[in-house]
Amino acid sequence: MSSINVEKAVRFSDHLAQAEVQRKGVVPLTELEPNLTVEEAYQVQLHTIQKRVETGKCIVGKKIGLTSLAMQNLLGVDQPDYGHLLDDMVIENGGVISPERILQPKVEGEIAFVLKKDLVGPQVTIMDVLQATDYVLPALEIVDSRVADWRIKLQDTIADNASSGLYVLGGKPLSVDQFDLAQAGMVLYKNGEIVNTGVGAAALGHPATCVAWLANKLSEFGITLKAGEVILSGALSAAVSAEPGDHFQARFAHLGEVSVRFASEQ
């Protein structure tokens, strides 16, 4: 694995952080460093997460991004990525998101896994994931980008914690043997109108495949998925842009509903 020197990782992490300070997207890292590799981008992400943990934030899970062909086409990439979920990213079901918490948000409907056992790569299978899952829930992920106008390549989104923003868990907990995850349908509503539909199989053929991919990918960095962690398994359809005042709701077969509202600008 290639490595990036610590000074550069710090500089790139600080560059992305300026977007939140200035409330304005920044130039993509791949314009500053055209040869930035995927492995180096993950090191920038890990440095950012380490900084946030040192300030008191807790890692509560992981997210898998770019699992659906729709999302890969939207952002022009050809493989998944992952990011960390921190305890300050959680929005309660039906909650309201204030404008200062977001920059250029998009909303995705996903299936969230909550683990009851650790998953240690690099040879994790779908069956391992299902056996390690305590229950699943419907989720909305609010993806966001510190890069201006979402002008990102794969390395940019990885360095930016996989374009993580916020997330919402809803519905009712169900064990994975109570229904077919691959066939679970999802309908996403924006202000009461259907804007997207999807099915579990849209995420690499099966949502558990995504979690297995993540466990195996993390093994490259010496990271293990832990019991109790929330894993957002990936969008079931393309992300939908959100504006102030918008209300989003996702309805999932078997799993129920999850919703969130974006506060109107004052």
C-alpha positions in Angstrom: 0.0 0.0 0.0 1.4 3.4 -0.9 1.6 5.9 1.9 1.2 9.7 2.2 3.5 11.6 4.5 1.9 12.8 7.7 2.4 16.5 6.9 0.5 16.1 3.6 -2.3 14.1 5.2 -2.7 16.9 7.8 -2.7 19.6 5.1 -5.3 17.8 3.0 -7.5 17.1 6.0 -7.3 20.8 7.1 -8.1 21.8 3.5 -11.4 19.9 3.6 -12.2 21.1 7.1 -12.0 24.7 5.8 -15.3 24.1 3.9 -17.2 23.7 7.2 -15.4 26.8 8.8 -16.1 29.0 5.7 -19.5 27.4 4.9 -18.3 27.1 1.3 -17.0 24.1 -0.7 -13.3 23.9 -1.4 -11.2 22.9 -4.5 -11.0 19.1 -5.0 -7.9 17.4 -3.6 -7.4 15.7 -6.9 -6.8 19.2 -8.4 -4.2 20.0 -5.8 -2.6 16.5 -6.1 -3.6 14.9 -9.5 -1.7 11.7 -8.6 -3.4 11.2 -5.2 -4.1 7.4 -4.8 -7.1 5.7 -3.3 -4.9 4.4 -0.5 -3.5 7.9 0.2 -7.1 9.3 0.3 -8.1 6.8 2.9 -5.1 8.0 5.0 -6.4 11.5 4.8 -9.8 10.3 6.0 -8.3 8.3 8.8 -6.4 11.4 10.0 -9.6 13.5 10.0 -11.4 10.8 12.0 -8.6 10.5 14.5 -8.7 14.3 15.0 -12.4 14.2 15.7 -12.1 11.3 18.1 -9.4 13.3 19.9 -11.9 16.1 20.4 -14.4 13.7 22.1 -16.4 12.3 19.2 -17.1 8.6 19.2 -17.1 6.2 16.2 -20.5 4.5 16.2 -20.4 2.7 12.9 -19.4 2.9 9.2 -21.1 3.7 5.9 -20.6 2.1 2.6 -20.9 4.4 -0.4 -21.2 4.0 -4.2 -22.6 0.5 -4.0 -25.4 1.1 -6.5 -24.7 1.5 -10.3 -26.9 4.6 -10.1 -24.6 6.3 -7.5 -21.4 5.1 -9.4 -22.8 6.6 -12.6 -23.8 9.8 -10.8 -20.3 10.4 -9.5 -18.3 8.8 -12.3 -16.6 6.0 -10.2 -16.4 2.3 -10.6 -16.0 0.9 -7.0 -17.5 1.3 -3.5 -15.9 3.3 -0.8 -16.4 3.7 3.0 -16.5 6.3 5.7 -16.9 6.5 9.5 -20.1 7.3 11.4 -19.6 9.5 14.5 -22.0 10.1 17.3 -22.7 13.7 16.3 -24.0 12.6 12.9 -27.2 11.0 14.2 -30.6 12.7 13.6 -33.7 11.3 15.3 -36.4 9.8 13.1 -38.7 12.7 12.0 -36.2 15.2 13.2 -35.2 18.6 11.6 -31.8 19.4 10.2 -30.7 23.0 10.7 -28.9 24.8 7.8 -25.6 25.2 9.7 -25.1 21.4 9.8 -25.0 21.0 6.0 -23.4 22.4 2.9 -24.9 20.8 -0.2 -26.9 17.8 1.0 -28.3 14.9 -0.9 -30.6 12.2 0.5 -30.4 8.4 0.0 -32.6 5.5 1.2 -30.6 2.6 2.7 -30.8 -0.5 4.9 -28.8 -0.2 8.1 -27.3 -3.2 9.8 -26.7 -3.3 13.6 -24.1 -5.9 14.5 -24.1 -8.3 17.5 -20.7 -9.8 16.7 -17.4 -8.4 15.4 -16.6 -9.0 11.7 -12.9 -9.4 11.0 -11.7 -9.5 7.4 -10.2 -10.4 4.9 -12.4 -13.4 4.2 -15.8 -12.3 5.5 -18.8 -13.8 3.5 -22.5 -12.8 3.2 -23.3 -15.7 5.6 -20.8 -14.3 8.1 -22.5 -10.9 7.9 -26.0 -12.3 8.4 -24.9 -14.4 11.4 -23.2 -11.3 12.9 -26.3 -9.0 12.4 -28.5 -8.3 15.4 -31.1 -6.5 13.3 -31.7 -4.2 10.4 -33.5 -0.9 10.1 -34.6 1.5 7.4 -32.3 4.5 7.1 -31.9 7.9 5.4 -28.3 9.0 4.8 -27.7 12.7 4.2 -24.6 12.7 2.1 -22.7 15.9 1.8 -19.5 17.1 0.3 -16.8 19.6 1.4 -15.8 19.8 -2.3 -17.4 22.7 -4.2 -20.3 21.6 -6.5 -19.7 17.9 -5.8 -16.9 18.1 -8.3 -15.4 14.9 -7.0 -13.4 11.9 -8.1 -13.2 8.7 -6.1 -10.2 9.9 -4.2 -11.9 13.1 -3.3 -15.0 11.5 -1.7 -12.8 8.9 0.1 -10.7 11.6 1.7 -13.9 13.5 2.6 -15.0 10.5 4.8 -17.0 9.1 1.8 -18.9 12.3 1.6 -20.6 11.6 4.9 -23.0 14.1 6.5 -25.8 12.9 8.7 -28.0 9.8 9.0 -31.4 8.9 10.4 -32.6 5.4 11.6 -36.3 4.6 11.8 -38.9 1.9 11.4 -38.8 -1.3 13.5 -35.9 -3.6 14.1 -36.1 -6.9 12.2 -33.8 -9.9 12.2 -32.4 -10.8 8.8 -34.2 -14.1 8.7 -37.6 -12.4 8.8 -37.6 -11.3 5.1 -35.5 -11.3 1.9 -33.2 -8.4 2.1 -32.3 -8.5 -1.6 -36.0 -8.2 -2.5 -36.9 -5.5 0.0 -38.4 -2.6 -1.9 -37.9 1.1 -1.0 -39.9 4.2 -2.1 -38.3 7.6 -1.5 -40.6 10.6 -1.2 -39.6 14.3 -1.4 -42.4 16.7 -0.2 -44.9 13.9 -0.6 -44.0 13.0 -4.1 -42.2 9.8 -5.2 -38.7 10.7 -6.4 -37.0 7.3 -6.4 -37.6 3.7 -5.9 -35.1 0.9 -5.2 -34.6 -2.6 -4.0 -32.1 -4.3 -1.7 -30.4 -6.0 -4.7 -29.4 -2.6 -6.1 -26.6 -2.6 -3.5 -24.1 -5.0 -5.0 -26.8 -7.6 -5.5 -27.5 -7.9 -1.7 -27.0 -5.4 1.1 -25.0 -8.0 3.1 -22.5 -8.2 0.2 -21.7 -4.6 0.9 -21.1 -5.2 4.6 -18.8 -8.2 3.7 -16.9 -6.0 1.2 -16.5 -3.4 4.0 -15.2 -5.8 6.6 -12.7 -7.2 4.0 -11.6 -3.7 2.9 -11.1 -2.5 6.5 -8.7 -5.4 7.1 -6.3 -3.6 4.9 -6.1 -0.9 7.5 -6.2 -3.1 10.6 -9.8 -2.1 11.4 -12.5 -4.4 12.5 -16.3 -4.0 12.4 -17.4 -4.1 16.1 -20.5 -5.5 17.8 -23.0 -2.7 18.3 -21.9 -0.7 15.3 -24.3 0.7 12.8 -23.4 -0.1 9.2 -25.2 1.9 6.4 -25.0 -0.6 3.6 -25.4 1.7 0.6 -27.9 3.6 -1.4 -30.7 1.7 -3.1 -31.1 4.4 -5.7 -29.5 7.7 -6.8 -29.2 10.5 -4.2 -31.7 13.3 -4.4 -30.7 16.9 -3.7 -32.2 18.6 -0.7 -33.2 22.3 -0.3 -34.3 24.2 2.8 -37.8 23.3 3.8 -37.8 19.9 2.0 -39.3 16.8 3.7 -38.0 13.3 2.9 -39.6 10.0 3.8 -38.5 6.5 2.8 -40.9 3.6 3.1 -39.5 0.1 3.0 -41.2 -3.2 2.6 -41.3 -5.0 6.0 -39.0 -2.4 7.7 -41.4 0.5 7.9 -40.6 4.2 7.5 -38.0 6.8 8.2 -38.2 10.6 7.6 -36.4 13.9 8.1 -37.1 17.5 7.4 -34.6 20.3 6.3 -35.3 23.5 8.2 -36.3 26.5 6.2 -33.7 29.3 6.0 -34.4 32.2 8.3 
